C-alpha cells in the first residue's frame, strides 16, 4: 500500500505521519513544498504519475483564523481551489482508488441549526469572513463527488471541527483561535503584560478536536466509510471562546486580564457538528481539551517560541 499525504508537515498531515509512519504494510509518500508546488497542475500530475499512490489524503491547504481570512480572501480562495483541483484530477489520472479530502465547518451556513448535519450544507449564507475559504472547500467536495459519479472512484470528504495540536502555526494574527491564544498569552506572560486584547465578545461557541484524535478518525474513514456524502468528525468537546481563553491562560500561566474588543467580529455564534456517522465506525475523541491544550503548549515551547507576536483573531 502506497499512501500519499499532501501537506505532511502541517497540523493534520504531521499527525497522520505520526500515526502511519513505520507500518510495515504501508509506504508513506510525501513531498515538501520545495519538491512539489501543489498550485502548479503539470508538476502535480507528473509527480503523481511517477509515484502512483494507491490512496491519497489531501491535508494541504491555506488555513487561518478570522484575521487571515479577512485580510487575504483571494489567496484563501485561489490557492485552495488550485490545490484541490490539481490533486483530485491528478489522483484520477494516476489511478488512485481511494482519496480523503478535507472540508471545513465554515462550509455550513452562518445561522445553521445545531448540531450541524451534512443535509444543512448549502441551505443558507455562509459566515462572510470565511466565505472564500468555504467556497473553495465546497468546490473540493463537489469535485470529489463528481469524479465518483462519472468515473466510479471512492473520493471522500471529511468535515472536522476546529483542529488543534502539535504542528500548528502560532502567529497571533493569522492562526486559528486556540493557537493564536497560546501565542498571545505566552508572549504577555513573557513580557510581564497586565492584559491581553482579544477579538470579539468571547461568546461564540466552538468544538475542538486534537490532531492525533482526528488522525485516528481519518484512518477509520479510509478503511470503513462507504458513503458518497461528506462525513462530520466532531469531538463533542465544545466551549465558548471566553472559556477557551481562560483555559489557555491557566495552562500557560498568564495571570493578567483578558480584554475583549467587542468591535471586532465573533464569526458564527456556534459551530457544533453532528457526528453520529463517525461514531458508528467506532471512533470517539480520546484527548480531553485541557490535556490537549497542555500538550500543544509543550510542543509550542519546544518548537515555536521564536515566532513573533501580533494582533489575535479569536474565532475560527
C-alpha positions as CSV (number, residue, x, y, z in Angstrom):
1,X,0.0,0.0,0.0
2,X,1.4,3.4,-1.1
3,X,-0.4,6.3,0.6
4,X,0.4,9.9,-0.3
5,X,-0.1,12.6,2.3
6,X,-0.3,16.0,0.7
7,X,0.6,18.6,3.3
8,X,2.5,16.2,5.5
9,X,4.3,19.0,7.5
10,X,1.1,20.7,8.6
11,X,-1.1,20.3,11.6
12,X,-3.2,17.4,10.2
13,X,-0.6,16.0,7.9
14,X,2.0,15.6,10.6
15,X,-0.5,13.9,12.9
16,X,-1.2,11.4,10.0
17,X,2.5,10.8,9.6
18,X,2.9,10.1,13.3
19,X,0.0,7.6,13.1
20,X,1.1,5.8,9.9
21,X,4.9,6.0,9.9
22,X,6.7,2.7,10.4
23,X,3.7,0.5,9.5
24,X,5.3,-2.4,7.6
25,X,2.3,-2.8,5.3
26,X,2.4,0.8,4.1
27,X,4.8,3.1,2.2
28,X,4.1,6.7,3.0
29,X,4.8,9.1,0.1
30,X,5.5,12.8,0.9
31,X,6.9,15.8,-0.9
32,X,7.9,19.1,0.6
33,X,6.8,22.5,-0.9
34,X,10.3,22.8,-2.4
35,X,9.9,19.5,-4.1
36,X,6.4,19.9,-5.3
37,X,4.3,23.1,-5.8
38,X,0.7,22.0,-5.4
39,X,-0.8,25.0,-7.2
40,X,1.1,24.0,-10.4
41,X,-1.1,21.5,-12.2
42,X,1.5,19.9,-14.5
43,X,4.0,19.5,-11.7
44,X,1.4,17.7,-9.5
45,X,0.1,15.5,-12.3
46,X,3.7,14.5,-13.3
47,X,4.6,13.7,-9.7
48,X,1.5,11.5,-9.1
49,X,2.0,9.7,-12.4
50,X,5.6,8.9,-11.5
51,X,4.8,7.8,-7.9
52,X,1.4,6.1,-8.4
53,X,0.0,6.1,-4.9
54,X,-2.9,3.7,-4.2
55,X,-4.5,6.1,-1.7
56,X,-4.2,9.8,-1.0
57,X,-5.0,12.2,1.8
58,X,-5.4,15.9,0.9
59,X,-4.2,17.6,4.1
60,X,-2.6,20.5,2.3
61,X,-4.2,23.9,2.2
62,X,-4.0,27.6,3.2
63,X,-5.7,27.9,6.5
64,X,-6.1,30.6,9.2
65,X,-8.4,32.4,11.6
66,X,-10.7,35.4,11.0
67,X,-7.9,37.9,10.6
68,X,-6.1,35.9,8.0
69,X,-9.3,35.1,6.0
70,X,-10.4,38.7,6.1
71,X,-7.0,40.0,5.0
72,X,-6.3,37.6,2.2
73,X,-9.6,36.4,0.7
74,X,-8.1,36.0,-2.8
75,X,-5.3,33.7,-1.6
76,X,-7.7,31.6,0.6
77,X,-10.0,31.0,-2.4
78,X,-7.4,30.7,-5.2
79,X,-4.7,28.6,-3.6
80,X,-7.2,26.2,-2.0
81,X,-9.1,25.8,-5.3
82,X,-5.9,25.2,-7.2
83,X,-4.5,22.6,-4.8
84,X,-7.8,20.7,-4.6
85,X,-8.3,20.7,-8.4
86,X,-4.8,19.6,-9.2
87,X,-4.6,16.9,-6.6
88,X,-8.1,15.4,-7.3
89,X,-7.7,15.4,-11.0
90,X,-4.1,14.1,-10.7
91,X,-5.3,11.3,-8.4
92,X,-7.8,10.1,-11.1
93,X,-5.2,10.3,-13.8
94,X,-2.8,8.3,-11.7
95,X,-5.4,5.6,-10.9
96,X,-5.7,6.4,-7.2
97,X,-8.6,4.3,-6.0
98,X,-9.4,6.0,-2.7
99,X,-8.9,9.6,-1.6
100,X,-9.7,11.5,1.6
101,X,-10.3,15.2,1.1
102,X,-10.9,17.7,4.0
103,X,-13.8,20.2,4.1
104,X,-14.4,22.7,6.9
105,X,-17.2,23.6,9.3
106,X,-17.0,27.0,7.6
107,X,-19.0,25.4,4.8
108,X,-22.1,25.3,6.9
109,X,-24.5,28.3,6.9
110,X,-23.7,31.1,9.5
111,X,-27.2,30.6,11.0
112,X,-27.1,26.8,10.8
113,X,-29.2,24.7,13.2
114,X,-27.1,23.0,15.8
115,X,-25.7,20.4,15.7
116,X,-24.8,20.9,12.0
117,X,-25.7,18.0,9.8
118,X,-24.5,17.3,6.2
119,X,-28.0,18.0,4.9
120,X,-27.7,21.6,6.2
121,X,-25.0,22.3,3.7
122,X,-25.9,25.0,1.1
123,X,-29.1,25.9,2.9
124,X,-28.2,29.5,3.7
125,X,-25.5,32.2,3.6
126,X,-22.1,31.4,5.0
127,X,-20.1,33.4,7.5
128,X,-18.9,36.4,5.4
129,X,-15.3,36.5,6.8
130,X,-14.6,32.9,5.8
131,X,-16.8,32.6,2.7
132,X,-13.9,32.5,0.1
133,X,-12.3,29.6,2.0
134,X,-15.6,27.9,2.4
135,X,-16.4,28.2,-1.3
136,X,-13.0,26.6,-2.1
137,X,-13.8,23.7,0.3
138,X,-17.2,23.4,-1.3
139,X,-15.6,23.0,-4.7
140,X,-13.3,20.3,-3.4
141,X,-16.3,18.3,-2.1
142,X,-18.2,18.8,-5.3
143,X,-15.2,17.7,-7.4
144,X,-14.8,14.5,-5.3
145,X,-18.5,13.6,-5.7
146,X,-18.3,14.4,-9.5
147,X,-15.4,12.0,-10.0
148,X,-17.3,9.4,-8.0
149,X,-20.4,9.7,-10.2
150,X,-18.6,10.0,-13.5
151,X,-15.7,7.6,-13.0
152,X,-16.6,5.3,-10.1
153,X,-13.9,6.5,-7.8
154,X,-14.1,6.5,-4.0
155,X,-13.1,10.1,-3.2
156,X,-14.4,11.0,0.3
157,X,-14.7,14.3,2.1
158,X,-14.4,14.6,5.9
159,X,-15.5,17.8,7.7
160,X,-13.7,18.1,11.0
161,X,-14.5,20.6,13.8
162,X,-11.7,23.0,14.8
163,X,-8.4,21.1,14.9
164,X,-5.5,21.9,17.2
165,X,-2.3,20.3,18.4
166,X,1.4,19.9,17.7
167,X,2.5,21.0,14.2
168,X,0.1,24.0,14.1
169,X,1.4,27.5,13.5
170,X,1.2,30.1,16.2
171,X,1.2,33.5,14.5
172,X,-1.2,35.6,16.6
173,X,-2.6,37.4,13.6
174,X,-3.2,34.6,11.2
175,X,-3.5,31.4,13.3
176,X,-6.7,29.6,14.3
177,X,-8.1,30.7,17.7
178,X,-6.5,28.2,20.1
179,X,-3.0,28.5,18.7
180,X,-3.4,32.3,18.5
181,X,-4.5,32.4,22.1
182,X,-1.4,30.3,23.1
183,X,0.9,32.8,21.3
184,X,-0.8,35.8,22.9
185,X,-0.9,34.5,26.4
186,X,2.7,33.2,26.2
187,X,4.1,36.5,25.0
188,X,2.1,38.5,27.5
189,X,3.4,36.4,30.3
190,X,7.0,36.6,29.0
191,X,6.7,40.4,28.7
192,X,5.1,40.9,32.1
193,X,2.0,42.4,30.5
194,X,-1.0,43.1,32.6
195,X,-3.6,42.3,30.0
196,X,-4.2,40.7,26.6
197,X,-6.6,42.1,24.0
198,X,-8.8,39.5,22.2
199,X,-11.2,39.9,19.3
200,X,-15.0,39.7,19.7
201,X,-17.2,39.2,22.8
202,X,-15.9,35.7,23.7
203,X,-19.5,34.4,23.5
204,X,-19.1,32.4,20.3
205,X,-19.0,28.6,20.9
206,X,-16.7,26.2,19.1
207,X,-15.9,22.5,19.0
208,X,-12.3,21.2,19.2
209,X,-10.5,18.0,18.2
210,X,-6.9,17.1,19.0
211,X,-5.0,16.4,15.8
212,X,-3.9,12.9,16.7
213,X,-7.5,12.0,17.5
214,X,-8.5,13.3,14.1
215,X,-5.8,11.1,12.5
216,X,-7.4,8.1,14.1
217,X,-10.8,9.1,12.7
218,X,-9.2,9.5,9.2
219,X,-7.8,6.0,9.4
220,X,-11.3,4.7,10.1
221,X,-12.9,6.7,7.3
222,X,-10.4,5.4,4.7
223,X,-10.9,1.8,5.9
224,X,-14.6,1.7,6.5
225,X,-16.6,4.6,5.2
226,X,-18.5,3.9,2.0
227,X,-20.8,6.9,1.7
228,X,-20.6,9.4,-1.1
229,X,-21.7,12.4,1.1
230,X,-19.4,14.2,3.5
231,X,-18.8,12.8,7.0
232,X,-18.6,15.1,10.0
233,X,-15.8,14.5,12.5
234,X,-16.9,16.2,15.8
235,X,-15.4,15.5,19.2
236,X,-18.3,16.8,21.3
237,X,-15.9,19.0,23.2
238,X,-17.3,22.5,23.0
239,X,-16.8,25.7,24.9
240,X,-17.1,29.4,24.4
241,X,-14.1,31.4,23.2
242,X,-14.1,33.1,26.6
243,X,-13.9,29.8,28.3
244,X,-11.2,28.7,26.0
245,X,-9.2,31.8,26.6
246,X,-9.4,31.3,30.3
247,X,-8.3,27.7,29.9
248,X,-5.3,28.6,27.7
249,X,-4.3,31.4,30.1
250,X,-4.4,29.0,33.0
251,X,-2.3,26.4,31.2
252,X,0.2,29.0,30.0
253,X,0.4,30.6,33.4
254,X,-0.7,34.1,32.3
255,X,-2.5,35.7,35.3
256,X,-3.4,39.1,33.7
257,X,-6.7,40.4,32.4
258,X,-8.4,39.2,29.2
259,X,-9.8,42.2,27.5
260,X,-12.5,41.7,24.7
261,X,-12.5,44.0,21.8
262,X,-16.2,43.9,21.0
263,X,-16.0,45.9,17.8
264,X,-14.1,43.0,16.2
265,X,-16.0,40.0,14.7
266,X,-17.0,36.9,16.6
267,X,-17.7,34.8,13.5
268,X,-20.6,32.4,13.6
269,X,-22.3,32.3,17.0
270,X,-22.0,28.5,17.3
271,X,-20.4,25.6,15.3
272,X,-21.1,22.1,16.6
273,X,-21.1,19.0,14.3
274,X,-23.5,16.1,14.4
275,X,-21.0,13.2,14.2
276,X,-23.1,10.0,14.6
277,X,-21.7,8.6,11.3
278,X,-18.0,8.6,12.6
279,X,-19.1,7.3,16.0
280,X,-20.8,4.4,14.3
281,X,-17.4,3.5,12.8
282,X,-16.1,3.1,16.3
283,X,-14.4,6.5,16.9
284,X,-14.6,8.8,19.8
285,X,-12.2,11.6,20.7
286,X,-9.7,10.4,23.3
287,X,-8.0,13.6,24.4
288,X,-9.7,16.0,26.9
289,X,-9.4,19.6,25.9
290,X,-7.2,20.7,28.8
291,X,-4.8,17.8,28.2
292,X,-4.7,18.6,24.5
293,X,-4.0,22.3,25.2
294,X,-1.2,21.3,27.6
295,X,0.4,19.0,25.0
296,X,0.1,21.7,22.4
297,X,1.7,24.3,24.6
298,X,4.5,22.0,25.4
299,X,5.1,21.5,21.7
300,X,5.0,25.2,21.2
301,X,7.6,25.7,23.9
302,X,9.9,23.2,22.2
303,X,9.5,24.4,18.6
304,X,7.8,27.7,18.1
305,X,8.8,30.3,20.7
306,X,11.0,32.1,18.2
307,X,7.9,33.4,16.3
308,X,6.8,37.0,17.0
309,X,3.5,38.2,18.5
310,X,0.9,40.3,16.8
311,X,-2.9,41.0,17.0
312,X,-5.0,38.0,17.6
313,X,-8.1,36.8,15.7
314,X,-10.2,35.0,18.3
315,X,-12.6,32.9,16.2
316,X,-12.4,30.0,13.8
